[in-house]
């Protein structure tokens, strides 16, 4: 009876899921792009602050504009704290992400991101930070490559990474490796995946496949709505149990996550006999602890102590709490400052070249170190957290740097 009561409560709350934003904002699929251009090597005057452009959809409105403003604030904060003498930052609006050229009748189809990129380059930018969405990042990369400039985007879409484009977004692939590796070390060897039918869900599928390999023994997908979760839970549970899976990855957040967990528990995928696993978006909603089926679940995320410390500093500086993506602005601006300082020390007139961006030591960011890899992706120092009735508990601390063994 108690389990049925919990499920009923979750279902009442789940009516709003269909109107929710996707788990992690993803742009429409990126436009087809030619083979990536070689990483660029823009030259700068080492005696002056390096010009860096930050491309964001400041005028998009709503939650997107709020995220953009948070990223911009954090980038300014990083430069103020770490290196106003090293970098000057120009913030350029990419618009709404729609194809503004088509709206104005321009048959070239130039987007807001394309126009913003050209404006940044015409202003002398030696490095571009942003844009936010995958399609915009692809365009920015193509245009910037023609002028010898590299791009560090906030996208999480691996389709646009490579050549002169790197991704700064927190990647599902990185999080999946961390949580599945941790679970395997503790005896959970047969992994399932129950995911939403969204761009983020597809990214999670690729990430879990890459991390679990042959250990991925069950897969299910649902429409991100009350009815969709209800319809898909039992077929997935039947497959999970028949395959002998002992853990399931749930790439969801908030009320959607709580509802998914309640349905799976009701259908026999017991978190008391196996393990619910998650990615970093679990941390977006501390109220997931209220769903008893999630208590005891593990997920990989940035070090919560570092994130909280950053949030306190940000609130003092700007008078409000940071948005979810806000720390990324600090990360990329801090990296730009570090690269410019290293360039001066080594007398390198190309401080933002591929060798600098992919420095094996990585860069100190808002929530820990981030290292950019040669394939245009990144890896971060992630902790493993457990959901408890009192909140999130760190059960395996983040390593000091990406790629190191966990713990201190």
LUMKE-303702 format. One record per residue (C-alpha): x, y, z. Coordinates in steps of 0.02 Angstrom, whole numbers, plus 50000, padded with zeros to 5 digits. Example, Ala and Ser with C-alpha at 12.3 -4.5 7.8 and 13.67 -1.06 7.14 Angstrom:
BEGIN
@px 50615	py 49775	pz 50390
@px 50684	py 49947	pz 50357
This chain:
BEGIN
@px 50000	py 50000	pz 50000
@px 50138	py 50122	pz 50044
@px 50223	py 50095	pz 49877
@px 50060	py 50121	pz 49784
@px 50028	py 50279	pz 49884
@px 50199	py 50347	pz 49837
@px 50167	py 50306	pz 49655
@px 49999	py 50394	pz 49659
@px 50076	py 50550	pz 49731
@px 50212	py 50550	pz 49598
@px 50082	py 50530	pz 49461
@px 49982	py 50679	pz 49522
@px 50137	py 50787	pz 49517
@px 50192	py 50717	pz 49350
@px 50053	py 50800	pz 49253
@px 50167	py 50949	pz 49225
@px 50308	py 50849	pz 49146
@px 50247	py 50871	pz 48969
@px 50264	py 51059	pz 48988
@px 50438	py 51049	pz 49065
@px 50594	py 51102	pz 48973
@px 50706	py 50962	pz 48913
@px 50826	py 50891	pz 49041
@px 50968	py 50994	pz 48971
@px 50932	py 51125	pz 48840
@px 50987	py 51058	pz 48672
@px 50978	py 51149	pz 48507
@px 50904	py 51078	pz 48351
@px 51027	py 50958	pz 48268
@px 51176	py 51049	pz 48198
@px 51176	py 51087	pz 48013
@px 51287	py 50972	pz 47911
@px 51466	py 51033	pz 47914
@px 51620	py 50993	pz 47812
@px 51766	py 50900	pz 47887
@px 51836	py 51002	pz 48033
@px 51967	py 51129	pz 47988
@px 52136	py 51120	pz 48073
@px 52147	py 51204	pz 48243
@px 52185	py 51388	pz 48222
@px 52330	py 51492	pz 48287
@px 52279	py 51674	pz 48302
@px 52421	py 51791	pz 48352
@px 52408	py 51921	pz 48490
@px 52508	py 52065	pz 48558
@px 52583	py 51995	pz 48718
@px 52609	py 52170	pz 48788
@px 52420	py 52204	pz 48795
@px 52268	py 52111	pz 48858
@px 52211	py 51983	pz 48729
@px 52042	py 52019	pz 48648
@px 51919	py 51877	pz 48682
@px 51737	py 51871	pz 48626
@px 51594	py 51788	pz 48720
@px 51448	py 51740	pz 48608
@px 51281	py 51711	pz 48696
@px 51093	py 51724	pz 48658
@px 51069	py 51873	pz 48774
@px 50907	py 51929	pz 48689
@px 50828	py 51756	pz 48676
@px 50709	py 51788	pz 48820
@px 50649	py 51673	pz 48959
@px 50757	py 51538	pz 49034
@px 50882	py 51542	pz 48891
@px 50919	py 51725	pz 48918
@px 50935	py 51696	pz 49105
@px 51064	py 51559	pz 49073
@px 51156	py 51673	pz 48952
@px 51160	py 51815	pz 49078
@px 51227	py 51699	pz 49212
@px 51366	py 51636	pz 49099
@px 51412	py 51815	pz 49052
@px 51414	py 51869	pz 49235
@px 51526	py 51723	pz 49283
@px 51647	py 51758	pz 49140
@px 51664	py 51939	pz 49195
@px 51688	py 51880	pz 49374
@px 51829	py 51763	pz 49323
@px 51922	py 51899	pz 49229
@px 51900	py 52024	pz 49372
@px 51966	py 51897	pz 49497
@px 52104	py 51819	pz 49394
@px 52167	py 51930	pz 49256
@px 52099	py 52097	pz 49199
@px 52273	py 52132	pz 49133
@px 52273	py 51971	pz 49031
@px 52107	py 51972	pz 48939
@px 51977	py 52097	pz 48881
@px 51805	py 52023	pz 48856
@px 51675	py 52075	pz 48727
@px 51501	py 52002	pz 48751
@px 51408	py 51985	pz 48586
@px 51226	py 51936	pz 48568
@px 51186	py 51789	pz 48453
@px 50999	py 51826	pz 48460
@px 50869	py 51691	pz 48485
@px 50957	py 51550	pz 48394
@px 50834	py 51564	pz 48249
@px 50893	py 51595	pz 48073
@px 50882	py 51783	pz 48073
@px 50940	py 51795	pz 47893
@px 50789	py 51696	pz 47835
@px 50671	py 51805	pz 47937
@px 50740	py 51961	pz 47855
@px 50731	py 51888	pz 47681
@px 50919	py 51863	pz 47666
@px 50934	py 51708	pz 47558
@px 51109	py 51675	pz 47623
@px 51024	py 51613	pz 47782
@px 51152	py 51698	pz 47895
@px 51109	py 51663	pz 48076
@px 51128	py 51773	pz 48228
@px 51276	py 51667	pz 48280
@px 51359	py 51689	pz 48111
@px 51338	py 51877	pz 48118
@px 51400	py 51881	pz 48298
@px 51553	py 51779	pz 48249
@px 51597	py 51896	pz 48108
@px 51575	py 52045	pz 48223
@px 51691	py 51965	pz 48351
@px 51823	py 51930	pz 48219
@px 51809	py 52103	pz 48145
@px 51838	py 52169	pz 48321
@px 52002	py 52074	pz 48331
@px 51951	py 51926	pz 48442
@px 52092	py 51801	pz 48459
@px 51980	py 51672	pz 48545
@px 51792	py 51645	pz 48541
@px 51699	py 51580	pz 48694
@px 51525	py 51512	pz 48651
@px 51402	py 51503	pz 48569
@px 51280	py 51407	pz 48677
@px 51193	py 51291	pz 48552
@px 51265	py 51156	pz 48440
@px 51207	py 51226	pz 48272
@px 51274	py 51398	pz 48318
@px 51440	py 51324	pz 48374
@px 51459	py 51234	pz 48207
@px 51433	py 51395	pz 48112
@px 51548	py 51494	pz 48225
@px 51684	py 51363	pz 48204
@px 51677	py 51368	pz 48014
@px 51684	py 51557	pz 48007
@px 51818	py 51575	pz 48141
@px 51929	py 51445	pz 48058
@px 51942	py 51557	pz 47905
@px 52021	py 51691	pz 48015
@px 52134	py 51576	pz 48115
@px 52033	py 51582	pz 48277
@px 51985	py 51439	pz 48394
@px 51815	py 51418	pz 48477
@px 51769	py 51349	pz 48649
@px 51581	py 51323	pz 48645
@px 51459	py 51287	pz 48785
@px 51376	py 51149	pz 48683
@px 51375	py 50967	pz 48738
@px 51349	py 50899	pz 48561
@px 51499	py 50794	pz 48507
@px 51441	py 50814	pz 48327
@px 51514	py 50991	pz 48321
@px 51676	py 50954	pz 48414
@px 51845	py 50941	pz 48329
@px 51958	py 51046	pz 48222
@px 51951	py 51222	pz 48292
@px 51797	py 51189	pz 48403
@px 51804	py 51127	pz 48583
@px 51658	py 51093	pz 48700
@px 51653	py 51163	pz 48876
@px 51482	py 51093	pz 48923
@px 51474	py 50954	pz 49052
@px 51469	py 50798	pz 48945
@px 51358	py 50647	pz 48975
@px 51502	py 50538	pz 48913
@px 51616	py 50599	pz 49052
@px 51481	py 50576	pz 49185
@px 51433	py 50403	pz 49120
@px 51613	py 50341	pz 49129
@px 51627	py 50401	pz 49308
@px 51464	py 50329	pz 49375
@px 51470	py 50164	pz 49280
@px 51652	py 50137	pz 49329
@px 51608	py 50171	pz 49511
@px 51459	py 50052	pz 49504
@px 51562	py 49915	pz 49422
@px 51694	py 49928	pz 49558
@px 51556	py 49893	pz 49683
@px 51487	py 49740	pz 49597
@px 51353	py 49810	pz 49481
@px 51405	py 49730	pz 49319
@px 51247	py 49722	pz 49212
@px 51182	py 49893	pz 49165
@px 51014	py 49952	pz 49097
@px 50964	py 50121	pz 49025
@px 50791	py 50199	pz 49033
@px 50797	py 50366	pz 48942
@px 50685	py 50504	pz 48875
@px 50658	py 50523	pz 48688
@px 50748	py 50691	pz 48683
@px 50915	py 50754	pz 48614
@px 50987	py 50738	pz 48789
@px 50920	py 50561	pz 48800
@px 51008	py 50517	pz 48637
@px 51170	py 50592	pz 48702
@px 51149	py 50487	pz 48860
@px 51124	py 50331	pz 48755
@px 51289	py 50359	pz 48664
@px 51374	py 50398	pz 48830
@px 51312	py 50242	pz 48919
@px 51351	py 50131	pz 48770
@px 51528	py 50199	pz 48768
@px 51551	py 50178	pz 48955
@px 51463	py 50011	pz 48980
@px 51506	py 49921	pz 48818
@px 51441	py 49743	pz 48824
@px 51379	py 49769	pz 49001
@px 51231	py 49869	pz 48933
@px 51100	py 49730	pz 48934
@px 50933	py 49823	pz 48934
@px 50870	py 49982	pz 48851
@px 50706	py 50075	pz 48856
@px 50646	py 50243	pz 48792
@px 50493	py 50348	pz 48837
@px 50406	py 50505	pz 48780
@px 50441	py 50638	pz 48911
@px 50263	py 50650	pz 48974
@px 50154	py 50568	pz 49106
@px 50076	py 50451	pz 48979
@px 50243	py 50414	pz 48897
@px 50327	py 50362	pz 49059
@px 50177	py 50259	pz 49110
@px 50171	py 50167	pz 48944
@px 50357	py 50127	pz 48936
@px 50394	py 50079	pz 49116
@px 50326	py 49901	pz 49116
@px 50404	py 49848	pz 48948
@px 50571	py 49913	pz 49007
@px 50552	py 49829	pz 49178
@px 50513	py 49663	pz 49095
@px 50669	py 49677	pz 48987
@px 50777	py 49733	pz 49134
@px 50725	py 49586	pz 49242
@px 50739	py 49458	pz 49101
@px 50917	py 49517	pz 49062
@px 50970	py 49504	pz 49244
@px 51019	py 49689	pz 49252
@px 51072	py 49747	pz 49424
@px 51079	py 49935	pz 49392
@px 50989	py 50060	pz 49280
@px 51047	py 50231	pz 49221
@px 50910	py 50364	pz 49224
@px 50963	py 50520	pz 49126
@px 50823	py 50629	pz 49193
@px 50795	py 50773	pz 49315
@px 50669	py 50844	pz 49434
@px 50489	py 50785	pz 49432
@px 50523	py 50680	pz 49278
@px 50658	py 50584	pz 49372
@px 50548	py 50560	pz 49524
@px 50406	py 50492	pz 49417
@px 50519	py 50375	pz 49318
@px 50592	py 50304	pz 49479
@px 50421	py 50278	pz 49557
@px 50355	py 50187	pz 49403
@px 50507	py 50074	pz 49387
@px 50498	py 50029	pz 49572
@px 50313	py 49990	pz 49554
@px 50347	py 49880	pz 49402
@px 50478	py 49776	pz 49495
@px 50646	py 49861	pz 49458
@px 50683	py 49874	pz 49642
@px 50813	py 49999	pz 49703
@px 50829	py 49891	pz 49859
@px 50893	py 49744	pz 49757
@px 50988	py 49841	pz 49624
@px 51047	py 50020	pz 49599
@px 50977	py 50175	pz 49515
@px 51118	py 50274	pz 49431
@px 51117	py 50452	pz 49365
@px 51211	py 50589	pz 49275
@px 51248	py 50765	pz 49333
@px 51074	py 50833	pz 49300
@px 51012	py 50739	pz 49454
@px 51093	py 50879	pz 49556
@px 50983	py 51013	pz 49477
@px 50837	py 50973	pz 49594
@px 50876	py 50935	pz 49778
@px 50694	py 50882	pz 49799
@px 50729	py 50717	pz 49711
@px 50772	py 50656	pz 49887
@px 50585	py 50660	pz 49925
@px 50557	py 50511	pz 49810
@px 50602	py 50363	pz 49920
@px 50639	py 50253	pz 49768
@px 50785	py 50367	pz 49727
@px 50861	py 50362	pz 49900
@px 51020	py 50261	pz 49891
@px 51043	py 50303	pz 49707
@px 51214	py 50360	pz 49646
@px 51257	py 50494	pz 49519
@px 51412	py 50581	pz 49451
@px 51423	py 50770	pz 49464
@px 51539	py 50914	pz 49498
@px 51607	py 50929	pz 49674
@px 51458	py 51002	pz 49772
@px 51570	py 51092	pz 49896
@px 51660	py 51186	pz 49757
@px 51496	py 51223	pz 49669
@px 51420	py 51291	pz 49831
@px 51575	py 51397	pz 49864
@px 51562	py 51470	pz 49689
@px 51375	py 51502	pz 49713
@px 51408	py 51600	pz 49873
@px 51539	py 51709	pz 49788
@px 51426	py 51736	pz 49639
@px 51278	py 51785	pz 49750
@px 51385	py 51913	pz 49842
@px 51444	py 51987	pz 49676
@px 51277	py 51988	pz 49582
@px 51143	py 51977	pz 49717
@px 51063	py 51818	pz 49653
@px 51092	py 51631	pz 49642
@px 51182	py 51566	pz 49487
@px 51090	py 51473	pz 49350
@px 51132	py 51291	pz 49314
@px 51254	py 51332	pz 49173
@px 51329	py 51487	pz 49255
@px 51492	py 51403	pz 49312
@px 51536	py 51367	pz 49130
@px 51563	py 51552	pz 49102
@px 51690	py 51557	pz 49242
@px 51776	py 51400	pz 49176
@px 51808	py 51464	pz 49000
@px 51858	py 51639	pz 49051
@px 51977	py 51571	pz 49183
@px 52052	py 51457	pz 49050
@px 52076	py 51606	pz 48932
@px 52166	py 51703	pz 49069
@px 52277	py 51554	pz 49111
@px 52323	py 51529	pz 48927
@px 52366	py 51712	pz 48903
@px 52475	py 51715	pz 49059
@px 52565	py 51557	pz 49001
@px 52589	py 51633	pz 48829
@px 52672	py 51786	pz 48904
@px 52786	py 51681	pz 49013
@px 52839	py 51575	pz 48864
@px 52838	py 51721	pz 48741
@px 52715	py 51632	pz 48628
@px 52617	py 51745	pz 48513
@px 52485	py 51609	pz 48489
@px 52427	py 51584	pz 48669
@px 52259	py 51511	pz 48616
@px 52322	py 51378	pz 48497
@px 52275	py 51194	pz 48508
@px 52426	py 51150	pz 48616
@px 52375	py 51281	pz 48743
@px 52191	py 51231	pz 48746
@px 52234	py 51047	pz 48767
@px 52363	py 51073	pz 48905
@px 52365	py 50904	pz 48996
@px 52361	py 50995	pz 49164
@px 52192	py 51070	pz 49121
@px 52123	py 51228	pz 49199
@px 52053	py 51271	pz 49370
@px 51867	py 51307	pz 49350
@px 51722	py 51355	pz 49460
@px 51685	py 51176	pz 49515
@px 51854	py 51092	pz 49489
@px 51979	py 51063	pz 49350
@px 51928	py 51041	pz 49169
@px 52040	py 50973	pz 49032
@px 52005	py 50994	pz 48847
@px 52050	py 50845	pz 48739
@px 52119	py 50835	pz 48562
@px 51953	py 50774	pz 48492
@px 51867	py 50936	pz 48546
@px 51784	py 50864	pz 48701
@px 51826	py 50886	pz 48885
@px 51845	py 50787	pz 49043
@px 51813	py 50847	pz 49219
@px 51854	py 50796	pz 49396
@px 51687	py 50725	pz 49454
@px 51625	py 50662	pz 49622
@px 51500	py 50522	pz 49652
@px 51352	py 50571	pz 49760
@px 51215	py 50470	pz 49843
@px 51036	py 50525	pz 49866
@px 50984	py 50520	pz 50048
@px 50830	py 50581	pz 50139
@px 50931	py 50729	pz 50200
@px 51006	py 50777	pz 50031
@px 51157	py 50727	pz 49928
@px 51303	py 50640	pz 50011
@px 51476	py 50628	pz 49931
@px 51523	py 50443	pz 49931
@px 51676	py 50459	pz 49819
@px 51762	py 50630	pz 49810
@px 51816	py 50710	pz 49648
@px 51998	py 50681	pz 49604
@px 52115	py 50829	pz 49606
@px 52121	py 50828	pz 49416
@px 52028	py 50742	pz 49274
@px 52092	py 50566	pz 49241
@px 52167	py 50540	pz 49413
@px 52105	py 50410	pz 49535
@px 51963	py 50473	pz 49643
@px 51993	py 50528	pz 49820
@px 52119	py 50642	pz 49903
